[in-house]
């Protein structure tokens, strides 16, 4: 039997795409996958470095895999931590046989993989295996041109680099899925770095092109200033009225401290317009609590927004000071206990809103895509992020089915087949 590989992916959906690109190169080099790291000849940890908690999880995972792997295997660290802390990480983790940043070939013994034949800045244009699920993430750009005060991603992912439309559509066709989830650090800015080649409004055309190839198209991480009327119309026309808006806060002065655009009034206006066009539209967002300088008035504005906006899904995260960010040395840090109090208050309000949103579906007939036996999703649930719809095990995976919602169990729905 030939060599086998195991990949552990941490962090965001964009990392999952990178792992699948790595898997594609390993498969092309003759390796086969295994879900048992103790049987792998190459163990890859695709790390996340977004915040301290993610970095700790990455290190803990690497050490756990080092304990379980066979001694003859190679333990490779790649992803954001490898890119951001390269030599420092290699020195601190003798357990790792290789620390490989983006696009650096993973070595099997002394033999480099074919990945070395492509540009070394990222994994965007590498092939990937056919999806094993009826949906797949597709990364359409790498890097980011924004300068948000809390985010270090541009410092190690670099400026935005949009892919060719043809390469994206070829990947969609090769994946052979029912749903495509488009992802990028700044999704709605797709093509702005290549205006002569891709043209204005590139993201709108891309959404339409992908929609013509698959049943569902979903967009994650939309910066609110780029949520144009044309993009809203394209999303609604795709059949998945799901809007993942990267808001982060709503207080105008606080957003300016964060080096972000927008305010509560503008956000509420955009949400109201979308709901006027499609009352069943689903909304998700994330907010940072405790960014330096956040006042009680700022927090009260966020509380009021959450109550009024009634977003279906919402995450609240404590501010994490990161090297290489504007916020690292800002004054007026929010005390840890106060930060946690604010988080608890927001989460309690949002939990009730989400519960009411799910309860409203009781007795409704909905269309779902079955991801695996007994587990499905409607257009209201993004894969791996939101709740799911529990369905009878006999419903065929990879197919759409019409079901009746009979129960609500936390964020999940329980449904039966409609004959």
Phi, psi and omega in degrees: 000140180286184181287152180237156180231155176225132180238127174252121183252128178242156176093213193272172178303330179297325176294324179297320176299315179301320179297321179291328174293319176298316178301321179299320179289324179293320176297317179297334179272004174099002178277160176238150182282155171218147176264011179242105183298337180288347180254001184274146173270336176230121178247119184248130174248111178268105193271162173243143181230021188296311178224171184302319180299320179292322179294321178297318178298321179297314180295315180300319180295317180299315181293323178294320179290327176297326179289329186262340184288161175281149188295335181278355184278167174255130177257116186245131176253124179225187178090198190297321179294321180295322180287320186281324187238016183348273185295323178299318180292319180298322180288323184280341184235079178296344178297331182281132177278337179206137171246112188240117176288188184301126175079358177284130184296134174283132185264135172254102190065240178254004186264117179285154178277168181294346177305336181291347182277349181257167178308142189272000186284332179197186184252013190306317191259013177281152177289162177218157182291161172301140183294139176273348177253164178281008176221164178201146169283142172230118180275124185257349178201160177235151177079180184204140179263357182278168185229048181300139188296337186260354193248130179261359186306314180301334183289336179235344173268342177084183179290167182295138177224103182278143178280160171294143177302318183300319181293324178293313182294325176296320179294318177302315180296319182291326182293328176056063183236168177270333180229135175244131177251108180281132181224154174188168176296324181220079193301312186291347178271007180309131175089348183293338178278351181224059186297325181292324183274316188261339175080167179291149179067032185300321183295324180296312179297320180296317178301317179295319180296314181293323180299331180284350185253335184227166182288317183234139170234130180234141181245130177246141175073071177259119176288129192298328182293339181259009177277079184284166176300322180295321179290320177302313180298320180294320178294315180296322180290340181288345182091358177237087182282066185241123185237109178261101187257124179276088185267313176073325173191178181230345179288123184301310179297325180289321176298325177291325174298326180279358184061044180237158178267155167106179177192172184304314183299314181294319180296315181296323179297318181293317180296318180296321179296317180297317180293332176291330178276325182214095183300337181269009180301144180252140182234139173228147172204172176228149181225143176262129181249132176091014172301142185310133179092356180294119182264173175297324178295318176301314181296319179297322177297321179293318177302314181296321179296313181302318179295320184279320184290326181050056176293143182291319182228139183204137176242142178236130186230141177288140177301137178235116179292127185237139175301143177082011179244156178299325187286344189304319185251018179287149175279182173063047175291144180277133180300145184303314182295320179293321177301315180294324176298316179295319177300313182298320181295315180294316183295324179297317179295313183293323179302320179292320179295315179296319179299317179295322178297319180286320179300328181295345181270354178302130180083357181274148173263124184229159175262134181230154171255125182275118181276323180203166183307121177085355184233125181222175177217149169262184178295346182280348186239119173284144181297140174068359186242313185260188175293180179230174174246115177280128184230167177302142185298336185280350179293132189293131178292141178083008180240157173270139180223152175261126184229161178249125181284118182254332182216159172239130181231093185063230178281352185263153174251150175241123188228159177240156182292142175260118182279000000 
